[in-house]
């Protein structure tokens, strides 16, 4: 089981979750953040600090955002398990589903 970042994060990338994560498993893509499913220790520290409520426990992802589970997992298909997001910096791509989204409303 893991936590999943969903649609409200797209084009926002607040990063409060990154600061809170004790295992450095939240990676930054071009348009949103992604939680590495194998590096996440399911502590839940990221969920309450997200100002746009984009983070959900895997089983609690709202129905309209279920595709974001696969987007979070498949984002790491080519990346593998780098063992820490901080050393990677912003990764110059997104999952294709995220990349194809129109610009998201940012008046938060």
URDA-V424257 format. One line per field, one symbol per residue. phi: phi as a letter, one per 40 degrees, with the letter a starting at -180 (. if undefined). psi: psi as a letter, one per 30 degrees, with the letter a starting at -180 (. if undefined). A space follows every 50 residues. Layout:
# URDA-V424257
phi = ???
psi = ???
This chain:
# URDA-V424257
phi = .acbcbddcdgbfcgdccccccbfbbcbccbacbccccccbfcgccdccc cbfcbbcdcbcddcbdccccccccdcdccgbcgicdccgcccabddccdc ccdccbcb
psi = lllkkaeffkgehegeeeefjfghgjljaefllkkjfffkghfgfeeffj fghfkkkefgkkefgeffeeeeefegeffbifgkeefeakkhllkeeeef klkkkgi.
